[in-house]
């Protein structure tokens, strides 16, 4: 496989955290996808996209099992 952005060839399957928004919060969803080591371009297959869409739908319905792992604070 060759990267469509930088034409690099080092594109291993990597565990990444995809960010989904839930009102003012951010929810990380761990997925395994190919990521170009040279430029960071991510490659999603249909199954992964469906999984993310289902996770987003569960978040909106309030049916997701979430674990709080920290807080982000904003200085004003």
C-alpha positions, 0 to 999 in steps of 0.5 A, a space after each residue: 500500500 502506498 500513501 495517497 498523500 505523501 507516497 510513503 510505503 510505511 503504513 502499519 495498522 496502528 491503535 489510535 483514538 478517534 475523537 467523537 464529540 458529545 455536546 461539550 465533551 470529547 469521547 475517545 474510541 479506540 480503533 485499529 487502522 492503517 496510519 502512514 508513519 511519514 505524514 499521519 494519514 489515516 485509512 478507514 475501511 467500511 467496517 471501521 466507519 460503520 463501527 464509529 457511526 454506531 458508537 456515535 449513535 449510541 452516544 447521542 441516545 445515551 446508551 454508551 458505556 463511558 468511563 471518565 478518564 480526566 478533565 479538561 479545564 479552560 482558563 478564562 
